[in-house]
């Protein structure tokens, strides 16, 4: 039986590449996105998150083998927090009952190298508290430049906390994440096309590999994490960044 996989943000970038690769390998990807795909839903809103769960359930019934939360934005507004943190968690939590009945179920979320680029500690904690309204109020007192890093840092911490709990690993669902460096996608292309912003980005995300990543390269790891071949990895956030994290943090973790 083909493996059934839900991918959010599947209409562009990493999500699109992952869905295409899954289909090429004989999986049954269900594409979810804001305006296109098998399920159309706005993960920035509570109504959209409910519509996402209902839409997927209508297609798969009561069981699902894997989910990859790819949907994300990088804008200087609280929308970044709504989608990247609260929307991503709603995706994973919403799929958890279906995964519990799936075959060797796996769940994956996308954080970012930006998660270690000075996220705002108060905003991260506000997200992790689970009170979206309060987190958004706190965000209004912060510089918009911290939204993206904070949303991704909070999401990475949530993955590590939840992956080892009874709700996830004890029900057989292996939850992990990845943290890409610079990847060429429709979201990053405007920054990469601007010479000054490009220079700043390369200083912030030094990638010794000497080039940007491609969505297809990220898709390879995402599908492995979502596959039965991943039989032991739990609660990890893997930096897929051409050496950026090793360059910036060096030996400080050990």
Residue pairs with C-beta under 8 A, 6 or more apart in sequence:
1 103
2 26
2 27
2 28
3 26
3 27
3 28
3 65
3 66
3 103
3 227
4 27
4 28
4 30
4 60
4 63
4 64
4 65
4 66
4 102
5 22
5 27
5 28
5 29
5 30
5 64
5 65
5 66
5 67
5 68
5 226
6 29
6 30
6 32
6 39
6 56
6 60
6 64
6 66
6 67
6 68
6 95
7 15
7 18
7 19
7 22
7 29
7 30
7 31
7 32
7 67
7 68
7 70
8 15
8 32
8 33
8 43
8 52
8 68
8 69
8 70
8 71
8 87
8 88
8 91
9 15
9 32
9 33
9 69
9 70
9 71
9 72
10 16
10 18
10 19
10 29
10 31
10 32
10 33
10 37
10 70
11 31
11 33
11 34
11 35
11 36
11 37
12 33
12 185
12 186
12 187
13 70
13 183
13 185
13 186
13 187
13 215
14 70
14 110
14 180
14 183
14 185
14 215
14 218
14 219
14 222
15 31
15 33
15 68
15 70
15 71
16 215
17 214
17 215
17 216
17 218
17 219
18 29
18 68
18 70
18 215
18 218
18 219
18 222
18 223
19 29
19 31
20 219
21 216
21 219
21 220
21 223
22 28
22 29
22 223
23 29
25 223
27 223
30 37
30 38
30 39
30 56
30 59
30 60
31 37
31 38
31 39
32 38
32 39
32 40
32 41
32 52
32 55
32 56
32 71
33 39
33 40
33 71
34 40
34 41
34 42
34 43
34 71
38 55
38 59
39 51
39 52
39 55
39 56
39 59
40 51
40 55
41 48
41 49
41 51
41 52
41 55
42 48
42 51
43 49
43 52
43 71
43 82
43 83
43 87
43 88
43 90
43 91
44 79
44 82
44 83
44 87
45 82
49 87
49 90
49 91
49 94
52 90
52 91
52 94
53 94
53 95
56 64
56 94
56 95
56 98
57 98
60 98
62 97
62 98
62 101
63 98
63 101
63 102
63 103
64 95
64 98
64 99
64 101
64 102
64 105
65 99
65 102
65 103
65 104
65 105
65 106
66 99
66 102
66 105
66 106
66 107
66 108
66 226
66 227
67 91
67 92
67 95
67 99
67 106
67 107
67 108
67 226
68 107
68 108
68 109
68 110
68 222
68 226
69 88
69 91
69 92
69 107
69 108
69 109
69 110
70 110
70 222
71 83
71 87
71 88
71 91
72 83
72 84
72 88
72 110
72 187
73 79
73 80
73 83
73 84
73 187
74 80
74 148
74 187
74 188
75 147
76 144
76 145
76 147
77 144
77 147
78 136
78 139
78 140
78 147
80 147
80 148
80 151
81 123
81 127
81 135
81 136
81 139
81 147
81 150
81 151
82 132
82 136
84 148
84 151
84 152
84 155
85 127
85 135
85 151
85 154
85 155
85 158
86 127
86 132
86 135
88 109
88 110
88 155
89 155
89 158
92 107
92 109
92 162
92 175
95 107
96 107
96 167
96 168
96 173
99 105
99 106
99 107
99 171
99 173
100 171
100 172
100 173
103 228
104 172
104 228
104 231
105 172
105 173
105 174
106 173
106 174
106 175
106 176
106 225
106 226
106 227
106 228
106 230
107 168
107 173
107 174
107 175
107 176
107 226
108 175
108 176
108 177
108 178
108 222
108 225
108 226
109 155
109 159
109 175
109 176
109 177
110 177
110 178
110 179
110 180
110 222
111 152
111 153
111 155
111 156
111 159
111 177
111 178
111 179
111 237
112 148
112 149
112 152
112 179
112 180
113 179
113 180
113 181
113 182
113 205
113 239
113 241
113 244
113 245
114 148
114 149
114 152
114 205
115 149
115 152
115 153
115 155
115 156
115 179
115 237
116 153
116 245
116 248
116 249
117 149
117 204
117 205
118 146
118 149
119 146
119 149
119 150
119 152
119 153
119 154
120 142
120 146
120 149
120 150
122 138
122 142
123 135
123 138
123 139
123 142
123 146
123 147
123 150
123 154
124 150
124 153
124 154
124 157
126 134
126 135
126 138
126 139
127 135
127 150
127 151
127 154
127 155
127 158
128 154
128 157
128 158
128 161
129 135
139 147
142 150
152 179
155 177
156 177
156 179
156 237
159 175
159 176
159 177
159 235
159 237
160 235
160 236
160 237
162 168
162 175
163 169
163 174
163 175
163 176
163 234
163 235
164 234
164 235
168 174
168 175
169 175
169 234
169 235
174 230
174 231
174 233
174 234
175 234
175 235
176 225
176 230
176 233
176 234
176 235
176 236
176 237
176 238
177 236
177 237
177 238
178 218
178 221
178 222
178 225
178 237
178 238
178 239
178 240
179 237
179 238
179 239
179 240
179 241
179 245
180 213
180 218
180 240
180 241
181 205
181 207
181 213
181 239
181 240
181 241
181 242
181 244
181 245
182 188
182 192
182 201
182 202
182 205
182 207
182 212
182 213
182 241
182 242
182 244
183 212
183 213
183 214
183 215
183 217
183 218
184 192
184 212
184 213
184 214
184 215
185 215
191 197
191 198
191 201
192 198
192 201
192 212
205 241
205 244
206 243
206 244
206 247
206 248
207 241
207 242
207 243
207 244
207 247
208 242
208 243
208 244
208 247
209 242
209 243
210 242
211 242
213 240
213 241
213 242
217 240
218 240
221 238
221 240
224 230
225 233
225 238
239 245
239 246
